[in-house]
Amino acid sequence: MKAKQCFLKAAKLGHATAMNDLAFCYQKGLGAKQNVRLALRWFESALEAGETKALTSLGYCYMKLISPPAFVRAREYFE
């Protein structure tokens, strides 16, 4: 089983770290086609589930991957 598939299975069961790792796969296009919208959704789910690492990842996505960049929103995650 590929890592992305394992992360997806665990994320659907509510594991915050798996949600964050799955989001990273979508953010970078690792094991799946790059999909910023899905990455944001999974990073936000990870954050809601208590994974604080998702804060910087969300900030990065809003600053670098969204067009046009959402600097104000990104700053909220970095603070």
N, C-alpha and C positions, 0 to 999 in steps of 0.2 A: 504494500500500500504506500502511495506517495505521501510525503509529509503534509502537503496541502489537504489531502483527503483526511488524514488523521486530525489535523487542526480543525477542519470543518466538523467532523464527527464530535470532537470534544467541545467545540464552541457551541454547537447546538444543544449540548448537555449542560451548558452554563459555565464552563471553565473560562475564567477571565483571561488567563495567560494564553490559552489557545485562541481566544478571540483576537487578542493582540497580534499573535503570530500569524493568524490567517489574514488579518488586515495587512500586515507587512508583505505577505505573498501577493496580495492584490495590488498593493502600492508599487511594488517593484516588478511585478510580472513574473514571479517565481512559481513555476508549476501551474500557472494560470495566466490567462491574458490580463495585461495590466488594466485595472478598472478602479479609477480613483473614487468613484461614487461608492462602490462596494467597500473599498478600503476605509473611507470615512465612516460608513455605517458600522463596520466591525470595530474600528477604533473607538467610536462613541459607545458601542455596546460594552466593550472591554472596560472603558472608563466607568460606566455605570455599574459594572460588576466589581469594581474596586481595583482595577489594574492601572496604577498611576503612571506607568511607562507610556501609556497611551496619550498622556498630555502633550509630551514633546512631539510625538508622531502626528497628532492632530495639528499642532502648531505648524509643523513642517509642511504638511499637506496644504493647509490654507495659505501658507506663504509661498510655496514653490510649485505646487501642482494644480492649483485652481487658476483659471484664467477669466478675468483679471485677478491678480493676487488679492486675497482678503486679509490685508495686514492688520486691521483692527481686530478681526476675529482671531487671527494667529496669535496676536499679542495676549489675548485673554488666556490662551492655553499655556503660554510661556511664563505668565506671572504667577 
